[in-house]
Amino acid sequence: MTSPTTQSLVNGITAWMQCESPTSSPEGVARMVAEMQRYALDAGLQATVTPLGPQVGPLLHVSNRAAGDTRPGLLILGHSDTVHPIGTLQQNPCRTEGDRLYGPGGYDMKAGIYLALTALRDLAATGATALPVDFLVVPDEETGRHASRPHIEAFARNARYGLVCEPARANGGKCVTARKGTGMLRLGVKGRAAHAGAGGHSGGNDAVHLRDCPSRAPHAAYDAGHAALRGVAWRLGAGVDLSHVRELSPDAWRVGGGILGM
């Protein structure tokens, strides 16, 4: 196979970044996975797409395993989903500035997947690698891998080595050798219901009284014995409508954050 040029790599990565695939859009993730599958199949690799349900995009498995080869091999992990909502390209278009390529989802981690899969395309033939290679691309990494975790664990049990397509860090280009875990919790909050006109002063809105909850989360993590809680994301459904103060929010606090030392 012809060796890729810098421009061909730029073109390929740019096309993938232009295929917006936030975790919240199973359809967008499915389009991204279809592009990845096509790129693998064109090189003669095996590429299987597995649906994981209507709430999440599909999982992609690419391999150069020969038929009947069940040896433990090399597992490469990546994710097709991004944190960027549909429409981000309008504010952050794909572009080249100097010797750098920019665009949503490129750093984490479409560029890494594209480069790894491009290398694997040259190793599609049976026996091209000393060990079989399994490339697993999950659709829900950004939200905790709840749907894909059983698949990751199954492939990991039959892997001798593992690599992840995380980008090198800005501090000298150091490779990522470890990742933090994630912790998620849901806090159900109950206030005090009251009529907004006749007795609103006696009501207690759950969202208002727990507005300082984000500042308490790191302390809760320390109390639980975790080293640190960072990157906390909150989703709140406030218990307020036009006529009264509600005692229970339609959607209580949902918290997600990276916890070190789990």
FIROVO-376560 format. One line per field, with one value per residue (C-alpha): y, x, z; residue number from 1. Coordinates in Angstrom, 3 decimals, m for minus. Example, Ala and Ser with C-alpha at 12.3 -4.5 7.8 and 13.67 -1.06 7.14 Angstrom:
% FIROVO-376560
yy: (m4.500, m1.060);
xx: (12.300, 13.670);
zz: (7.800, 7.140);
seq: (1, 2);
//
This chain:
% FIROVO-376560
yy: (0.000, 3.489, 5.336, 8.243, 11.779, 14.576, 16.132, 12.885, 12.520, 16.104, 15.508, 12.303, 13.704, 16.834, 14.758, 12.888, 16.111, 17.461, 14.452, 15.739, 12.911, 14.023, 11.214, 12.685, 12.071, 8.320, 9.147, 11.338, 8.682, 6.075, 8.208, 8.537, 4.797, 4.112, 6.288, 4.417, 1.038, 1.988, 3.091, m0.255, m2.416, m0.649, m1.956, m5.543, m5.435, m7.042, m4.387, m5.234, m2.769, m3.765, m1.797, m0.981, 0.281, 3.338, 5.739, 5.388, 4.956, 1.625, m0.036, m0.767, m3.684, m3.765, m6.644, m8.338, m11.709, m14.761, m17.085, m19.273, m17.256, m16.820, m15.966, m13.079, m10.124, m6.360, m4.365, m0.768, 1.358, 4.538, 6.337, 7.771, 10.190, 13.753, 16.407, 18.930, 19.413, 19.432, 22.846, 23.401, 23.546, 26.891, 28.451, 26.240, 25.208, 22.803, 24.753, 24.652, 27.323, 27.041, 23.400, 22.640, 21.239, 22.359, 21.195, 19.758, 16.229, 16.102, 16.088, 13.710, 11.568, 11.334, 12.183, 9.440, 6.872, 7.928, 7.601, 4.231, 2.853, 4.153, 2.214, m0.905, m0.693, m1.600, m4.664, m6.163, m9.279, m12.509, m12.842, m9.202, m8.795, m11.175, m10.965, m10.376, m6.822, m5.873, m2.234, m1.408, 1.981, 2.720, 5.299, 6.472, 7.232, 10.817, 9.767, 6.867, 3.893, 2.423, 0.623, m0.383, m1.455, m5.173, m5.258, m3.532, m6.004, m8.990, m7.880, m6.951, m10.470, m11.747, m9.091, m9.413, m5.714, m2.621, 0.806, 3.794, 6.485, 9.326, 12.272, 13.134, 15.931, 19.471, 19.216, 17.951, 15.467, 12.879, 9.801, 9.071, 5.992, 6.064, 7.439, 8.544, 6.737, 8.284, 8.584, 9.533, 10.155, 11.386, 13.547, 13.572, 16.920, 17.713, 21.264, 22.634, 23.199, 26.465, 28.607, 31.317, 34.032, 33.192, 31.699, 31.678, 32.966, 29.727, 27.540, 26.074, 25.472, 22.581, 24.163, 27.445, 25.859, 23.571, 26.065, 25.714, 21.951, 22.122, 23.686, 20.895, 18.058, 18.086, 17.924, 14.993, 13.226, 13.704, 12.469, 9.343, 8.667, 9.720, 11.729, 14.378, 15.278, 17.446, 18.163, 18.097, 18.425, 19.233, 18.816, 20.328, 20.308, 23.132, 22.730, 25.980, 26.797, 29.834, 29.017, 27.529, 26.512, 22.753, 20.482, 18.058, 18.830, 16.967, 16.069, 16.032, 16.856, 14.657, 14.861, 13.430, 13.958, 12.386, 10.898, 10.070, 7.114, 5.134);
xx: (0.000, 1.226, 2.652, 0.482, 1.695, 1.334, m1.383, m3.322, m3.241, m4.434, m7.246, m8.352, m8.326, m10.130, m12.895, m13.370, m13.485, m16.109, m18.289, m19.647, m20.181, m21.056, m21.988, m25.491, m26.067, m26.174, m26.851, m23.758, m21.617, m23.019, m21.975, m18.487, m18.249, m19.366, m16.484, m14.013, m15.358, m15.110, m11.499, m10.625, m12.498, m10.871, m7.508, m8.690, m9.082, m11.992, m14.368, m17.520, m20.102, m22.144, m25.249, m25.367, m28.937, m30.952, m29.432, m25.831, m23.904, m22.509, m19.222, m16.557, m14.108, m11.297, m8.824, m6.170, m6.722, m6.593, m9.578, m9.406, m6.611, m7.652, m4.237, m3.953, m2.779, m2.496, m5.575, m5.840, m8.602, m10.215, m13.548, m15.627, m17.636, m16.625, m17.711, m18.549, m22.279, m23.639, m22.965, m19.574, m17.968, m19.650, m17.676, m14.589, m14.048, m11.359, m8.276, m4.507, m2.478, 1.236, 2.140, m0.890, m4.301, m7.308, m10.904, m13.443, m12.667, m9.255, m7.194, m9.502, m9.244, m10.047, m6.513, m5.048, m7.509, m6.884, m3.116, m3.329, m5.789, m3.645, m0.695, m2.829, m3.960, m0.377, m0.588, m3.837, m2.298, m2.315, 0.928, 1.882, 2.176, 3.726, 0.527, m3.027, m4.281, m7.751, m8.785, m11.855, m13.545, m16.274, m19.076, m19.537, m16.149, m17.033, m19.949, m18.343, m18.453, m21.532, m22.738, m19.330, m17.604, m18.546, m17.066, m13.862, m13.453, m14.077, m11.411, m9.008, m9.195, m7.759, m5.071, m1.375, m0.698, m2.863, m2.526, m4.876, m5.053, m4.754, m2.749, 0.621, 0.536, 1.695, 4.451, 7.118, 4.991, 4.950, 2.851, m0.148, 0.589, m2.316, m5.837, m7.983, m11.171, m14.608, m17.195, m20.820, m23.521, m27.082, m28.388, m32.124, m33.105, m36.443, m37.519, m40.788, m43.759, m45.685, m48.004, m45.944, m48.540, m50.086, m47.137, m44.060, m41.946, m42.558, m41.409, m37.975, m36.664, m34.237, m32.051, m31.678, m30.744, m28.194, m26.616, m23.361, m23.324, m20.533, m18.221, m19.003, m18.260, m14.450, m14.794, m17.168, m14.610, m11.914, m14.269, m14.879, m11.141, m10.518, m7.453, m9.152, m12.302, m11.925, m13.633, m17.002, m19.996, m23.453, m26.879, m29.735, m33.472, m34.809, m38.115, m39.645, m42.547, m44.792, m47.381, m45.650, m42.438, m42.126, m40.788, m39.114, m37.269, m38.304, m34.662, m32.521, m28.845, m26.643, m22.951, m20.068, m16.411, m12.996, m11.880, m8.234, m7.361, m10.577);
zz: (0.000, m0.859, 2.143, 3.219, 2.672, 5.191, 3.055, 2.766, 6.554, 6.967, 4.474, 6.165, 9.692, 8.527, 6.932, 10.215, 12.246, 9.881, 10.739, 14.055, 16.531, 20.062, 22.441, 22.666, 18.952, 18.235, 14.597, 14.384, 16.059, 13.675, 10.696, 12.140, 12.760, 9.175, 7.920, 10.129, 9.041, 5.376, 5.827, 7.425, 4.918, 1.973, 3.210, 3.613, 7.389, 9.180, 10.499, 12.443, 13.758, 16.818, 17.900, 21.617, 21.817, 20.749, 23.290, 22.140, 18.910, 17.693, 18.598, 15.968, 16.023, 13.461, 13.300, 11.197, 12.883, 10.670, 10.768, 13.868, 15.518, 19.146, 20.612, 23.049, 21.017, 20.936, 21.889, 20.659, 22.168, 20.902, 20.972, 18.153, 20.302, 21.195, 23.685, 20.954, 20.216, 16.683, 15.163, 16.798, 13.341, 12.772, 15.642, 15.451, 11.817, 10.707, 9.690, 9.375, 11.120, 10.437, 11.003, 13.179, 12.287, 14.341, 14.565, 17.025, 18.138, 16.473, 19.656, 21.507, 19.596, 15.906, 14.822, 16.990, 15.671, 12.081, 12.445, 14.220, 11.696, 8.817, 10.245, 10.675, 7.049, 6.063, 8.317, 7.063, 5.536, 7.531, 9.471, 8.984, 12.769, 15.289, 17.336, 16.117, 16.510, 17.737, 17.370, 19.454, 18.998, 21.558, 21.183, 24.783, 26.311, 27.126, 29.331, 31.188, 28.759, 30.438, 27.306, 25.950, 29.160, 28.920, 25.417, 26.523, 29.376, 27.106, 24.631, 27.422, 28.845, 25.566, 25.174, 25.892, 25.425, 25.307, 23.707, 23.713, 21.026, 23.546, 22.213, 23.663, 26.199, 25.552, 28.180, 25.848, 23.936, 26.705, 26.016, 28.205, 30.298, 32.772, 32.948, 35.832, 36.689, 36.681, 39.372, 38.883, 41.413, 41.472, 44.267, 44.808, 46.311, 47.963, 48.822, 50.263, 47.957, 48.169, 46.038, 44.378, 44.975, 48.347, 50.150, 47.987, 50.878, 52.756, 49.906, 49.566, 46.065, 45.842, 43.154, 45.005, 48.302, 46.737, 44.381, 46.277, 45.747, 43.122, 45.687, 48.137, 45.699, 46.073, 49.858, 49.526, 47.373, 50.010, 52.721, 50.645, 50.514, 46.916, 46.051, 43.955, 42.091, 39.022, 35.767, 37.495, 35.173, 36.482, 34.970, 36.902, 36.461, 38.622, 40.440, 39.236, 36.972, 36.542, 39.180, 42.192, 43.878, 43.542, 46.202, 43.795, 40.598, 37.442, 36.992, 40.114, 40.259, 38.151, 38.733, 36.732, 37.364, 37.103, 40.382, 40.926, 43.108, 42.762);
seq: (1, 2, 3, 4, 5, 6, 7, 8, 9, 10, 11, 12, 13, 14, 15, 16, 17, 18, 19, 20, 21, 22, 23, 24, 25, 26, 27, 28, 29, 30, 31, 32, 33, 34, 35, 36, 37, 38, 39, 40, 41, 42, 43, 44, 45, 46, 47, 48, 49, 50, 51, 52, 53, 54, 55, 56, 57, 58, 59, 60, 61, 62, 63, 64, 65, 66, 67, 68, 69, 70, 71, 72, 73, 74, 75, 76, 77, 78, 79, 80, 81, 82, 83, 84, 85, 86, 87, 88, 89, 90, 91, 92, 93, 94, 95, 96, 97, 98, 99, 100, 101, 102, 103, 104, 105, 106, 107, 108, 109, 110, 111, 112, 113, 114, 115, 116, 117, 118, 119, 120, 121, 122, 123, 124, 125, 126, 127, 128, 129, 130, 131, 132, 133, 134, 135, 136, 137, 138, 139, 140, 141, 142, 143, 144, 145, 146, 147, 148, 149, 150, 151, 152, 153, 154, 155, 156, 157, 158, 159, 160, 161, 162, 163, 164, 165, 166, 167, 168, 169, 170, 171, 172, 173, 174, 175, 176, 177, 178, 179, 180, 181, 182, 183, 184, 185, 186, 187, 188, 189, 190, 191, 192, 193, 194, 195, 196, 197, 198, 199, 200, 201, 202, 203, 204, 205, 206, 207, 208, 209, 210, 211, 212, 213, 214, 215, 216, 217, 218, 219, 220, 221, 222, 223, 224, 225, 226, 227, 228, 229, 230, 231, 232, 233, 234, 235, 236, 237, 238, 239, 240, 241, 242, 243, 244, 245, 246, 247, 248, 249, 250, 251, 252, 253, 254, 255, 256, 257, 258, 259, 260, 261, 262);
//
